[in-house]
C-alpha cells in the first residue's frame, strides 16, 4: 500500500504541473465563431437586404485577422426570429445555418430569408444560439453574437439579462444592433444588452441604400473568378449540386451589384473558402490518399478511368492554377481597396450606419482587445 501511495503522489504531482490550457485545449487551432441573429418580421426587409449586400465584406474582414501569426478557423451561424411562419411553440425562432465554414450554404440560406409579421423574443433567440450551437472553448477563441432588430429588447418568456450573463460566463460577446431612429424608446434595452454582453451597441438605418464604388479592377477580378470556378471538380453525391450552388451564389451576389460579386470573388480566393465535402481538389489537399479509398464512380468525369498517378497529376495542376488565380485576385483586391478608400475620402462618403459597418467595426475592436492583429493586405 505504501508503494501504491508513493506512485499515486508522484502521478498527482506531475499532473499538477500540466498547464491548465493543456488540459482544456485539445487543439492548437484558434477559432472565430460569429452567430448572426436577424429579426425577420414584416418591417425588416431593409435589414435583410443590407445583410445580403454586406455578407462578403464581413467575411473578408474576418480573413484579415491573425492570432500569433496564425489564420484562425472561421465559422458563421445564422438565425432568424420574430417570423410568424415559425411555430409559436418554438418562440418564433429558427436556426437557419449552424456554425459552418460552408460560405455558399450561408449565402444560399441568407438569400432565401423572407419577412413576415411576428413576435420578437430577443432573450429566447440569444438563449437558443447559446445552447444549441457548438461553441468552442479555446482560451484564444473569439466568440461573438450579433442580434439585430427594431422592437423592445425585453419581450418574450426568457430573460435577456440572464441569458446574456450566461453568454459572458462562456466568454461569448453579445453585440446589439437597433434598426431605426436614434430617439426611439427601445434604445435603452438594446444598449443595456450590449453593456451586459461586453459587446458593442449600434443604431443603424436598415433602409439605407448601400452605395457601391466601381473600380478599374472589377472586370479583371470578375474574369479571374470564372477561372477560379473552373478549378473546382465536384465529386460524390454532392458534387454536381454544390457546383451549381457555387455558380448560383455568384449570381445572387451580382443581383445586388458588381461590387458585391467582386467581394464574393475575393472571399473565394482566401483559405476561408473551403469545400472538402464536394470538391476533389480541396479534399485532396486535406487527404492526399483519397484516391486509394474513393470509388471511381464518385469521381468527376475528368478523373474517371485514370490511374492514381494521372489523377494526382490532374489535381495538382488544378491546385497550381487555383493558387495562381487566387494570388492574382488578392493582388488586384488590395489595389481595388486602396482605390475605394481614396475615392470615398475624396467624395466624403461613409458607410457608418449600415449593418456591415456595425459588424465589421465591432469585430476589429473586440479582436484587438483579445490580442488579434489585422493584416491590411492578406
Secondary structure, 3 states (H helix, E strand, C coil): CHHHHHHHHHHHHHHHCCCHHHHHCCCCCCEEEEEEEEECCHHHHHHHHHHHHHHHHHHHHHCCEEECCEECEEEEEEEEECCCCCCHHHCCEEEEEEEECCHHHHHHHHHHCCCCCCCCCHHHHHHHHHHHCCCCCCCCCEEEEEEEECCCCCCCCCCHHHHHHHHHHCCEEEEEEEECCCCCCCHHHHHHHHHHCEEEEEEECCCCCCCCCCCCCHHHHHHHHHHHHHCCCECCCCHHHHHHHHHHHHHHHHHHCHHHHHHHHHHHCCCCCCCCCCEHHHHHHHCCCHHHCCCHHHCCCCCCCCCHHHHHHHHHHHHHHHHHHHHHHHHHHHHHHHHHHHHHHHHCCCCCCCHHHHHHHHHHHHHHHCCCEECCCC
